[in-house]
Each structure stands twice: as structure tokens, then as C-alpha cells.
Amino acid sequence: MAKRVLLAAPRGYCAGVDRAVIAVQKALDLYGAPVYVRKQIVHNKHVVSTLEEKGAIFVNEVDDVPEGATVVFSAHGVSPAVHEGAAKRNLKTIDATCPLVTKVHHEAKRFAKEDYDILLIGHEGHEEVEGTAGEAPDHVQLIDGIEGIQNAKVRDEKKVIWLSQTTLSVDETLATVASLKQKFPLLQDPPSDDICYATQNRQQAIKQIAPQADLVLVVGSTNSSNSVRLVEVSLEYGAKAAYLVDFATEVDEKWLEGVETIGVSSGASVPENLVDDLLDWLSARGFGDVQTVTAIEESLTFALPQELRRDLKEVGQK
């Protein structure tokens, strides 16, 4: 069989990431550098370094932002405590939280108000989890793996609901929910699916490719939850090997030995030029036949944060 690349579609930027990155770029155009960004705007090294070159300054907390300056909140969302901290420092805030993450925040607030115990499935320390849990810290318990299930305790088994981080593996989350329902048979499901459409679609595409692939290469950063999941899903669905790389230059030529079919995808925070670089690198090594495998067409877009839309309108920009 001739050497070939199976290219996953969809891949790369989701609507929430696109919106967040454009928000930082527009803020720099509108207000001038520097514009501060709390945490990485999205979990991708290349995106962060590109924005830094344009004048964005990434900080860990709002306390690191000079009083009165402009700060953008990342796509992963922030807790109410962060909003309060920004207000105390008189910061101009632009909230680039992905609308799908905001939806989970609203669910957490709503069910806490109704005095539910909320079991939040996610990864400890992930910014999105910290933001969601911060909406209702007295009601939220993090479920991170089997240990989280075993240690979960609720006050009233009739008033317990699960929510999830938006970037998890669909299969893994469903398995966690099944285990939780064995422990809490009356556990309620969220009103709508929490795992983001883009995460699901990218996993669906790689599931179609993995059984045919000797090797899967996922472009993405190690702190990108959805990118890491794509590697895991590839292996679960039959890929003989799978690796996560930020750049084409990180691919080890030894990985190509004996390989005829390579699957390629990218996480939801990865710009397409990094995938193009990888395809060029593979083409130079005999993998020039690229076939696209499409799981679903995506067309969703999100409006820019309202604070930016208002200021852009004032200066006559669209």
C-alpha cells in the first residue's frame, strides 16, 4: 500500500478559541499594547507566543495586572472571585470565556440555588474546572477519576446532578457517569450536553481514522485537555501509536519506520498553519497523498465579547 495521510475534519480552532484569540487581537488594535491576559488565552504555545510578540502580556492572576489596565479573561472562564479581584483593581475587563463554558457556569449557579449537590467531572487544577467550581464552591465536588467517585458524598440522593468540563473524552465521561449512577441511582443529567460540540466532533473524526492508522499525530500542547484526549481516543480506537506534538519539528523520524498510514488531527486551540507545516514535513518524507476524513461539517461562530463590541462600535469598526 502506498504511503498516505488521513487528515481529520473537523480539526483545529473551534468557535470559542477563534473568538478568544480575535478578542485579544482586537483589544491590542483598539487600546494599544500592552493588553494583559489572565492565564493562557487558549492552551497553545504558538498562539500565546504570537500574541506576546504583538504586545499581549500573560499573567497568572489579576493581582499581577497594573491598576486601571485592560485585562482579557481566557476562553476557559473564571470564578466570581476573579471578577471581584479585577473590580477592586479598577481593571477594564474583557471576558473571552467560551459561551459553552459560560453555559456550564449558569448550570452550576442554577442548581446551587436549588440546593443540589453538584458532581463536577473534570481534571483537578484545570482552569475551566476552577472557574466552574468557583461559581458554587459549597455545592460542587470534583470527580476526577475513580478515586473521586469513591470519595463522593451527597446530602440528599434525590438532589444530586452531574456537570462536566467541556473538553473531556465523551466515552470516558459517560463511563464516569455510569459509575456515579451505580453509587447514586437518582443522579440527574444536566439539561443539555456539557461536552463541547468541537471536542465531540474532533473525537468522532479521529475514531474513524484510528483503526486504519499505523500512527496518529495530533498537533497540540500538553496542557490542552482536548488535544491530550485526541491522543488517548486514537489509541483506544485502534491506532498502533499516537503522539502529541506542538510543531512538526518535534516529530521523531523513528516513529515513521514501517508506517504506511498516518492519521493527522489537531486540538481545538491549534491554528491551521501548524497542521500545514506538519503535512509539508510528512510530504517531504514520502507521505504526500493526503485524504480528508470528514466526520461532520462545522459552521458555528460566536460574537465577540460584548465589551469589545461596544467599544468597536464607538470607533466605527465592525
C-alpha positions as CSV (number, residue, x, y, z in Angstrom):
1,M,0.0,0.0,0.0
2,A,1.2,3.5,-0.8
3,K,2.1,5.9,2.0
4,R,-0.8,8.1,2.8
5,V,-2.1,10.6,5.4
6,L,-5.7,10.5,6.7
7,L,-6.5,14.1,7.7
8,A,-9.3,14.6,10.2
9,A,-12.1,17.1,9.6
10,P,-13.1,18.9,11.6
11,R,-9.8,19.8,13.4
12,G,-8.2,22.9,14.9
13,Y,-9.8,26.1,16.0
14,C,-13.3,25.8,17.5
15,A,-15.6,28.8,17.6
16,G,-14.8,29.6,21.3
17,V,-11.0,29.6,20.6
18,D,-11.4,31.7,17.5
19,R,-13.4,34.3,19.4
20,A,-10.9,34.4,22.3
21,V,-7.9,34.9,20.0
22,I,-9.6,37.6,17.9
23,A,-10.7,39.3,21.1
24,V,-7.0,39.7,22.2
25,Q,-6.0,40.9,18.7
26,K,-8.9,43.4,18.5
27,A,-8.1,44.7,22.1
28,L,-4.5,45.3,21.0
29,D,-5.7,47.2,17.9
30,L,-8.2,49.2,19.9
31,Y,-6.5,50.1,23.1
32,G,-2.8,49.6,22.1
33,A,-0.2,47.4,23.8
34,P,0.1,46.2,26.4
35,V,-3.1,44.3,26.9
36,Y,-2.9,41.8,29.8
37,V,-4.4,38.3,29.6
38,R,-5.1,36.2,32.7
39,K,-3.7,32.7,32.1
40,Q,-3.1,31.5,28.6
41,I,-5.9,32.8,26.4
42,V,-6.1,29.3,24.9
43,H,-3.9,26.3,25.6
44,N,-1.4,26.6,22.8
45,K,2.2,27.6,22.9
46,H,2.3,29.1,19.4
47,V,-0.8,31.2,19.8
48,V,0.5,32.6,23.1
49,S,3.9,33.4,21.8
50,T,2.4,35.1,18.6
51,L,0.2,37.3,20.8
52,E,3.1,38.1,23.1
53,E,5.0,39.4,20.1
54,K,2.1,41.7,19.3
55,G,2.1,43.2,22.9
56,A,-0.1,40.8,25.0
57,I,1.3,40.2,28.5
58,F,0.1,36.9,30.1
59,V,-0.2,36.9,33.9
60,N,-1.3,34.3,36.4
61,E,-3.7,36.4,38.4
62,V,-5.4,39.8,38.2
63,D,-3.1,41.0,41.1
64,D,-0.3,40.9,38.5
65,V,-2.1,43.5,36.3
66,P,-1.3,47.2,36.9
67,E,-4.2,49.1,38.4
68,G,-6.6,50.5,35.8
69,A,-5.1,48.4,32.9
70,T,-7.1,46.2,30.4
71,V,-7.3,42.5,31.1
72,V,-8.8,39.7,29.0
73,F,-10.1,36.6,30.7
74,S,-9.3,33.4,28.9
75,A,-11.6,31.1,27.0
76,H,-11.6,28.7,29.9
77,G,-13.6,31.0,32.2
78,V,-13.0,32.5,35.6
79,S,-14.7,32.3,39.0
80,P,-16.7,35.2,40.6
81,A,-13.7,35.8,42.9
82,V,-11.5,36.7,39.9
83,H,-14.2,39.2,38.6
84,E,-14.2,40.7,42.1
85,G,-10.4,41.0,42.2
86,A,-10.4,42.8,38.9
87,A,-13.1,45.2,40.1
88,K,-11.0,46.0,43.2
89,R,-8.1,46.9,41.0
90,N,-10.2,49.0,38.7
91,L,-9.3,46.9,35.7
92,K,-11.1,47.2,32.3
93,T,-12.1,43.6,31.7
94,I,-12.9,41.8,28.5
95,D,-14.5,38.4,29.2
96,A,-13.5,36.0,26.4
97,T,-14.9,32.9,28.2
98,C,-16.3,30.5,25.7
99,P,-20.1,30.7,25.6
100,L,-20.3,26.9,26.1
101,V,-18.3,27.2,29.3
102,T,-20.5,30.1,30.4
103,K,-23.5,27.7,29.9
104,V,-21.9,25.3,32.4
105,H,-21.3,28.2,34.9
106,H,-25.0,29.1,34.6
107,E,-26.0,25.5,35.3
108,A,-23.8,25.4,38.4
109,K,-25.3,28.6,39.7
110,R,-28.9,27.4,39.0
111,F,-28.5,24.0,40.7
112,A,-26.7,25.5,43.6
113,K,-29.5,28.0,44.1
114,E,-31.9,25.0,44.1
115,D,-29.6,23.4,46.8
116,Y,-28.4,20.5,44.7
117,D,-25.1,18.7,45.3
118,I,-23.2,19.1,42.0
119,L,-20.7,16.4,40.9
120,L,-18.3,18.1,38.5
121,I,-16.5,15.7,36.3
122,G,-13.1,17.1,35.3
123,H,-9.4,17.4,35.9
124,E,-8.1,18.9,39.1
125,G,-6.2,22.2,38.6
126,H,-7.7,22.8,35.1
127,E,-8.6,26.5,34.7
128,E,-12.1,25.7,33.5
129,V,-12.8,23.4,36.5
130,E,-11.6,26.1,38.9
131,G,-13.9,28.7,37.2
132,T,-17.0,26.5,37.3
133,A,-16.4,25.2,40.8
134,G,-15.9,28.8,41.9
135,E,-19.5,29.7,41.0
136,A,-20.8,27.4,43.8
137,P,-17.9,26.2,45.9
138,D,-20.2,25.0,48.7
139,H,-22.2,22.8,46.3
140,V,-19.6,21.5,43.9
141,Q,-17.5,18.3,44.3
142,L,-14.8,17.5,41.8
143,I,-14.9,14.0,40.3
144,D,-11.5,13.3,38.8
145,G,-11.2,9.6,38.1
146,I,-12.2,6.5,40.1
147,E,-11.0,8.0,43.4
148,G,-13.3,10.9,43.0
149,I,-16.3,8.6,42.6
150,Q,-15.3,6.5,45.7
151,N,-15.0,9.6,47.8
152,A,-18.1,11.4,46.6
153,K,-20.7,12.1,49.4
154,V,-24.1,13.9,49.0
155,R,-26.6,15.2,51.5
156,D,-29.7,14.1,49.7
157,E,-29.5,11.4,47.0
158,K,-32.7,12.9,45.4
159,K,-31.0,16.2,44.8
160,V,-27.7,15.5,43.0
161,I,-26.7,16.3,39.5
162,W,-23.6,15.9,37.4
163,L,-21.9,18.6,35.2
164,S,-18.6,18.3,33.3
165,Q,-15.6,20.1,32.0
166,T,-16.3,20.8,28.3
167,T,-13.1,19.3,26.9
168,L,-13.2,15.7,28.2
169,S,-13.4,12.4,26.3
170,V,-17.0,11.6,25.6
171,D,-16.6,7.9,26.2
172,E,-14.7,8.4,29.4
173,T,-17.3,10.9,30.8
174,L,-20.1,8.5,30.0
175,A,-18.3,5.7,31.8
176,T,-17.8,8.0,34.8
177,V,-21.5,8.9,34.8
178,A,-22.4,5.2,34.7
179,S,-20.2,4.5,37.7
180,L,-21.7,7.5,39.6
181,K,-25.2,6.3,38.8
182,Q,-24.4,2.9,40.4
183,K,-23.5,4.8,43.6
184,F,-26.3,7.4,43.3
185,P,-29.1,5.8,41.3
186,L,-31.2,9.1,41.3
187,L,-28.3,11.2,39.9
188,Q,-29.7,13.7,37.4
189,D,-28.3,14.6,34.0
190,P,-27.6,18.2,33.0
191,P,-30.3,19.9,30.9
192,S,-28.0,19.7,27.9
193,D,-24.7,18.1,27.0
194,D,-21.8,19.9,28.7
195,I,-19.0,18.4,26.5
196,C,-18.4,20.9,23.8
197,Y,-19.5,20.2,20.2
198,A,-16.0,20.8,18.9
199,T,-14.4,18.3,21.3
200,Q,-17.0,15.7,20.3
201,N,-16.6,16.3,16.6
202,R,-12.8,16.1,16.7
203,Q,-13.0,12.9,18.7
204,Q,-15.6,11.5,16.2
205,A,-13.3,12.2,13.3
206,I,-10.3,10.5,14.9
207,K,-12.4,7.5,15.9
208,Q,-13.0,6.9,12.1
209,I,-9.3,7.3,11.3
210,A,-7.6,5.4,14.2
211,P,-8.5,1.8,13.2
212,Q,-6.7,2.4,9.8
213,A,-3.7,4.2,11.2
214,D,-0.2,2.9,12.0
215,L,0.5,6.2,13.6
216,V,-1.6,9.2,14.6
217,L,0.0,12.7,15.1
218,V,-2.1,15.2,17.0
219,V,-0.9,18.8,16.8
220,G,-1.5,20.5,20.2
221,S,0.1,21.5,23.5
222,T,0.4,19.2,26.5
223,N,-1.7,21.5,28.7
224,S,-4.6,21.3,26.2
225,S,-7.1,18.9,27.6
226,N,-9.0,18.3,24.3
227,S,-5.7,17.7,22.4
228,V,-4.5,15.1,25.0
229,R,-7.9,13.4,24.7
230,L,-7.4,13.0,20.9
231,V,-4.2,11.0,21.5
232,E,-6.0,8.8,24.1
233,V,-9.0,8.3,21.8
234,S,-6.7,7.4,18.9
235,L,-5.1,4.6,20.9
236,E,-8.4,3.4,22.3
237,Y,-9.8,3.1,18.8
238,G,-7.0,1.1,17.3
239,A,-4.1,3.3,16.2
240,K,-0.9,1.4,16.7
241,A,0.8,4.5,18.0
242,A,-0.2,8.1,18.7
243,Y,1.8,11.2,19.7
244,L,1.1,14.9,20.6
245,V,3.4,17.5,19.1
246,D,3.3,21.3,19.2
247,F,5.3,21.6,15.9
248,A,6.3,19.4,13.0
249,T,9.9,19.6,14.2
250,E,9.0,17.6,17.3
251,V,8.2,14.5,15.2
252,D,10.8,11.8,15.6
253,E,11.7,10.2,12.3
254,K,11.9,6.8,14.0
255,W,8.1,7.0,14.5
256,L,7.7,6.7,10.7
257,E,9.6,3.3,10.4
258,G,7.3,0.7,8.9
259,V,4.4,3.1,8.8
260,E,2.1,3.3,5.8
261,T,-0.9,5.2,7.1
262,I,-0.7,8.3,9.3
263,G,-3.7,10.0,10.9
264,V,-3.4,13.7,11.5
265,S,-5.6,15.9,13.6
266,S,-5.2,19.0,15.8
267,G,-6.7,20.2,19.1
268,A,-9.4,22.9,19.2
269,S,-6.8,25.7,20.1
270,V,-4.4,25.0,17.2
271,P,-4.1,27.3,14.2
272,E,-4.2,25.6,10.8
273,N,-0.7,26.8,9.7
274,L,0.8,24.3,12.3
275,V,-1.1,21.4,10.6
276,D,0.1,22.7,7.2
277,D,3.7,22.6,8.5
278,L,3.2,19.0,9.6
279,L,1.7,18.0,6.3
280,D,4.7,19.6,4.4
281,W,7.1,17.8,6.8
282,L,5.4,14.4,6.1
283,S,5.2,15.1,2.4
284,A,8.9,15.6,2.2
285,R,9.2,12.0,3.7
286,G,7.0,10.3,1.2
287,F,3.6,11.0,2.8
288,G,2.3,13.3,0.1
289,D,-1.1,11.6,-0.5
290,V,-3.5,13.4,1.8
291,Q,-7.1,12.1,2.1
292,T,-9.5,14.1,4.3
293,V,-11.9,12.1,6.5
294,T,-14.9,14.3,7.4
295,A,-17.0,13.4,10.4
296,I,-19.3,16.4,10.4
297,E,-19.3,19.9,8.9
298,E,-19.0,22.8,11.4
299,S,-20.4,26.3,10.9
300,L,-20.9,27.7,14.4
301,T,-19.5,31.1,15.2
302,F,-19.7,33.3,18.3
303,A,-20.0,37.1,18.5
304,L,-17.1,38.9,20.1
305,P,-17.3,39.7,23.9
306,Q,-19.9,42.5,24.4
307,E,-17.3,44.9,26.0
308,L,-15.3,44.8,22.8
309,R,-18.3,45.0,20.5
310,R,-19.4,48.2,22.4
311,D,-16.0,49.9,22.1
312,L,-15.6,48.9,18.5
313,K,-19.0,50.3,17.6
314,E,-17.9,53.6,19.2
315,V,-14.9,53.9,17.0
316,G,-16.9,52.8,13.9
317,Q,-15.3,49.4,13.5
318,K,-17.2,46.2,12.8
